[in-house]
Amino acid sequence: MIRILTVAAVAAMIAAPASAQTARINLSGKTSDQIQADIAKAAKKVCTKAVVGATFPREMYASCFKFAVNDAKARLGAQTQMAVSN
């Protein structure tokens, strides 16, 4: 099973696509609650950087955070499905 999840927050609304941020979360030996907390922490870090200089930073942060958390959960679910099927 893959032990590292990449949380990606795409800041295309704010700047060029090259400015997308990523964070890696080590999943090894963690409970579901710890993983969820790490996902939220990584999303907060990524989105805080992504909204610098935005016209509406609060709204952009909220949107970024929601997207990043949902994307990370989807990736985690996909990785779990792949690990189970192998």
N, C-alpha and C positions, 0 to 999 in steps of 0.2 A: 504494500500500500504506500502510496506517495505520502511522505511525512511533512511536506512543506506546501502551504497554500499561498498563492499570490493574490493579494488584494490590490485591485487596480481601480483607481478613480480617474476617469477620463475628464479632463478639464477643457474639452474642446469649445465649450460655450464661453470660456474666459479668454483663452489664448490659442496659440497654434497647437495642433495635435502633438507636436514634439514635446510639449510641456506636461504631458501626462505623468502622473506620479504613481509609484508602486511601493508596496511594503511586503515583506515576507514574514510569515508567521510559522514558527515551528510547532507542529501538532503532536510531536512525540510525547507520549505519556501524560497527556492532558485530558481532563474531563470535558464533557460537552459544554458545561458552564464556563470553564476556563477558556475554551476555544471561542465561545461567543464573546466573552469579555475582551480577548485579544483581537478579535475582528473589529469590535467597536473602537478599541484603542488605536488600532492601525488606521481605521477609516478617519478617525478624528485627526490624527497626525497628517495624513495625506491631504485631507480636505482643508485643513488649516493653511497648509502651504499653497494649495490650489486656488484659494480665493483672494490671495494677496493682490491688491490693486483692482479688485472687481468693483463695479459700480454699485451693486447690491450684494455685499458680502454675506449678510445673514441668510438671504434667500438662496444664494448660490451654495453656501455651506450646507444648508439643510438638504438641498437637492443632491449635492455631491455625497453627503453622508448616507442618505437613503440609498442612492445608487450603489455606492461602494459596499455597504453591508449586504444588500440584496445580491449583488454580483458575487461577493465572496461566499455567501451561503449557497448560491447556485453552483459555483465551482466546487465547493466542498461536497455537495450532494453528488455531483458528477464523478468526482474522484472516488467517493465511497461506492457508488454503483459499479465503477470500473474495477475496484479492488474486490468487491463481492463476486463479480462475474468471472474473475480470473481464478 
